[in-house]
Amino acid sequence: MNNDEFMQMLSDKLDRLDDRLDIMSNTSVLQAASLDEHIRRTELIENELKPIKSHIALVGAIAKIVSILGALIGLALGIKSLIG
């Protein structure tokens, strides 16, 4: 293999590597765009869930109050039945 053939072989390999880097760069750009869209959609969904989360907290608090009142009423009725 003479010097010209060797240089041509190196040039061809560099061209193929450059092509691969271009493909990787394009893939990276597409993935970044996809990630941006995913982040945008996630933020929209999170904003839609905020009222639901506050509603769940309110219902949970009401359920605790009702259960405590039920226990107190049950205790009072139990004491009343023992006394009278």
PyRosetta script that sets phi, psi and omega in degrees:
from pyrosetta import init, pose_from_sequence

init()
pose = pose_from_sequence("MNNDEFMQMLSDKLDRLDDRLDIMSNTSVLQAASLDEHIRRTELIENELKPIKSHIALVGAIAKIVSILGALIGLALGIKSLIG")
pose.set_psi(1, 121.6)
pose.set_omega(1, -179.1)
pose.set_phi(2, -85.7)
pose.set_psi(2, 176.1)
pose.set_omega(2, -174.9)
pose.set_phi(3, -62.2)
pose.set_psi(3, -40.9)
pose.set_omega(3, -179.6)
pose.set_phi(4, -65.1)
pose.set_psi(4, -41.2)
pose.set_omega(4, 178.9)
pose.set_phi(5, -65.5)
pose.set_psi(5, -41.1)
pose.set_omega(5, 179.2)
pose.set_phi(6, -62.7)
pose.set_psi(6, -44.6)
pose.set_omega(6, 179.0)
pose.set_phi(7, -64.1)
pose.set_psi(7, -38.4)
pose.set_omega(7, 178.0)
pose.set_phi(8, -66.2)
pose.set_psi(8, -39.8)
pose.set_omega(8, 178.5)
pose.set_phi(9, -63.1)
pose.set_psi(9, -44.8)
pose.set_omega(9, 177.7)
pose.set_phi(10, -62.7)
pose.set_psi(10, -41.3)
pose.set_omega(10, 178.7)
pose.set_phi(11, -63.0)
pose.set_psi(11, -41.6)
pose.set_omega(11, 178.2)
pose.set_phi(12, -63.7)
pose.set_psi(12, -42.4)
pose.set_omega(12, 179.3)
pose.set_phi(13, -65.2)
pose.set_psi(13, -41.0)
pose.set_omega(13, 177.6)
pose.set_phi(14, -63.9)
pose.set_psi(14, -38.5)
pose.set_omega(14, 177.3)
pose.set_phi(15, -63.1)
pose.set_psi(15, -42.3)
pose.set_omega(15, 179.2)
pose.set_phi(16, -65.7)
pose.set_psi(16, -40.4)
pose.set_omega(16, 176.5)
pose.set_phi(17, -63.4)
pose.set_psi(17, -40.5)
pose.set_omega(17, 178.4)
pose.set_phi(18, -63.2)
pose.set_psi(18, -40.4)
pose.set_omega(18, 177.0)
pose.set_phi(19, -62.2)
pose.set_psi(19, -42.3)
pose.set_omega(19, 179.1)
pose.set_phi(20, -64.1)
pose.set_psi(20, -41.2)
pose.set_omega(20, 178.2)
pose.set_phi(21, -63.5)
pose.set_psi(21, -38.1)
pose.set_omega(21, 176.6)
pose.set_phi(22, -62.1)
pose.set_psi(22, -42.9)
pose.set_omega(22, 179.0)
pose.set_phi(23, -63.1)
pose.set_psi(23, -44.4)
pose.set_omega(23, 179.1)
pose.set_phi(24, -62.7)
pose.set_psi(24, -40.5)
pose.set_omega(24, 178.9)
pose.set_phi(25, -63.0)
pose.set_psi(25, -44.7)
pose.set_omega(25, 177.9)
pose.set_phi(26, -62.3)
pose.set_psi(26, -41.8)
pose.set_omega(26, 178.5)
pose.set_phi(27, -62.7)
pose.set_psi(27, -41.9)
pose.set_omega(27, 179.3)
pose.set_phi(28, -62.4)
pose.set_psi(28, -41.6)
pose.set_omega(28, 178.5)
pose.set_phi(29, -64.1)
pose.set_psi(29, -43.5)
pose.set_omega(29, 179.1)
pose.set_phi(30, -64.4)
pose.set_psi(30, -40.3)
pose.set_omega(30, 179.3)
pose.set_phi(31, -67.2)
pose.set_psi(31, -38.0)
pose.set_omega(31, 177.7)
pose.set_phi(32, -63.8)
pose.set_psi(32, -40.9)
pose.set_omega(32, 177.8)
pose.set_phi(33, -65.4)
pose.set_psi(33, -40.7)
pose.set_omega(33, 178.3)
pose.set_phi(34, -64.1)
pose.set_psi(34, -41.0)
pose.set_omega(34, 177.9)
pose.set_phi(35, -63.6)
pose.set_psi(35, -42.5)
pose.set_omega(35, 178.1)
pose.set_phi(36, -59.9)
pose.set_psi(36, -43.0)
pose.set_omega(36, 178.7)
pose.set_phi(37, -65.4)
pose.set_psi(37, -40.1)
pose.set_omega(37, 178.6)
pose.set_phi(38, -63.2)
pose.set_psi(38, -43.4)
pose.set_omega(38, 178.9)
pose.set_phi(39, -62.7)
pose.set_psi(39, -42.5)
pose.set_omega(39, -179.9)
pose.set_phi(40, -62.1)
pose.set_psi(40, -45.8)
pose.set_omega(40, -179.7)
pose.set_phi(41, -66.2)
pose.set_psi(41, -38.0)
pose.set_omega(41, 178.4)
pose.set_phi(42, -63.2)
pose.set_psi(42, -42.8)
pose.set_omega(42, 178.5)
pose.set_phi(43, -63.3)
pose.set_psi(43, -39.1)
pose.set_omega(43, 177.7)
pose.set_phi(44, -62.0)
pose.set_psi(44, -45.3)
pose.set_omega(44, -179.5)
pose.set_phi(45, -65.5)
pose.set_psi(45, -41.7)
pose.set_omega(45, 178.9)
pose.set_phi(46, -61.3)
pose.set_psi(46, -39.6)
pose.set_omega(46, 178.5)
pose.set_phi(47, -66.5)
pose.set_psi(47, -34.8)
pose.set_omega(47, 177.8)
pose.set_phi(48, -70.4)
pose.set_psi(48, -26.8)
pose.set_omega(48, -177.9)
pose.set_phi(49, -82.8)
pose.set_psi(49, -17.0)
pose.set_omega(49, -177.4)
pose.set_phi(50, -57.0)
pose.set_psi(50, -47.7)
pose.set_omega(50, 178.7)
pose.set_phi(51, -63.7)
pose.set_psi(51, -34.7)
pose.set_omega(51, 179.4)
pose.set_phi(52, -66.1)
pose.set_psi(52, -41.7)
pose.set_omega(52, 179.0)
pose.set_phi(53, -62.9)
pose.set_psi(53, -41.7)
pose.set_omega(53, 178.9)
pose.set_phi(54, -67.6)
pose.set_psi(54, -35.8)
pose.set_omega(54, 176.8)
pose.set_phi(55, -64.2)
pose.set_psi(55, -42.6)
pose.set_omega(55, 179.1)
pose.set_phi(56, -62.5)
pose.set_psi(56, -41.3)
pose.set_omega(56, 178.4)
pose.set_phi(57, -63.0)
pose.set_psi(57, -41.8)
pose.set_omega(57, 179.0)
pose.set_phi(58, -63.8)
pose.set_psi(58, -46.6)
pose.set_omega(58, 179.3)
pose.set_phi(59, -62.8)
pose.set_psi(59, -38.9)
pose.set_omega(59, 177.7)
pose.set_phi(60, -63.5)
pose.set_psi(60, -40.7)
pose.set_omega(60, 178.7)
pose.set_phi(61, -66.0)
pose.set_psi(61, -42.8)
pose.set_omega(61, 178.8)
pose.set_phi(62, -62.6)
pose.set_psi(62, -42.0)
pose.set_omega(62, 179.1)
pose.set_phi(63, -62.0)
pose.set_psi(63, -39.9)
pose.set_omega(63, 177.6)
pose.set_phi(64, -64.8)
pose.set_psi(64, -43.1)
pose.set_omega(64, 179.2)
pose.set_phi(65, -62.2)
pose.set_psi(65, -45.6)
pose.set_omega(65, 180.0)
pose.set_phi(66, -62.6)
pose.set_psi(66, -41.2)
pose.set_omega(66, -179.3)
pose.set_phi(67, -68.4)
pose.set_psi(67, -38.2)
pose.set_omega(67, 177.2)
pose.set_phi(68, -65.8)
pose.set_psi(68, -44.3)
pose.set_omega(68, 177.7)
pose.set_phi(69, -62.4)
pose.set_psi(69, -40.2)
pose.set_omega(69, 177.4)
pose.set_phi(70, -62.0)
pose.set_psi(70, -41.7)
pose.set_omega(70, 178.6)
pose.set_phi(71, -65.4)
pose.set_psi(71, -42.3)
pose.set_omega(71, 179.0)
pose.set_phi(72, -64.8)
pose.set_psi(72, -43.0)
pose.set_omega(72, 178.2)
pose.set_phi(73, -63.9)
pose.set_psi(73, -42.4)
pose.set_omega(73, 177.7)
pose.set_phi(74, -62.1)
pose.set_psi(74, -42.1)
pose.set_omega(74, 178.2)
pose.set_phi(75, -63.5)
pose.set_psi(75, -45.2)
pose.set_omega(75, -179.7)
pose.set_phi(76, -63.1)
pose.set_psi(76, -43.6)
pose.set_omega(76, 179.4)
pose.set_phi(77, -66.6)
pose.set_psi(77, -35.2)
pose.set_omega(77, 176.9)
pose.set_phi(78, -65.5)
pose.set_psi(78, -43.8)
pose.set_omega(78, 178.7)
pose.set_phi(79, -65.4)
pose.set_psi(79, -40.7)
pose.set_omega(79, 179.6)
pose.set_phi(80, -62.1)
pose.set_psi(80, -41.3)
pose.set_omega(80, -179.8)
pose.set_phi(81, -69.8)
pose.set_psi(81, -29.2)
pose.set_omega(81, 177.0)
pose.set_phi(82, -73.6)
pose.set_psi(82, -37.0)
pose.set_omega(82, -177.3)
pose.set_phi(83, -77.6)
pose.set_psi(83, -44.4)
pose.set_omega(83, -168.5)
pose.set_phi(84, -123.0)
pose.dump_pdb("model.pdb")
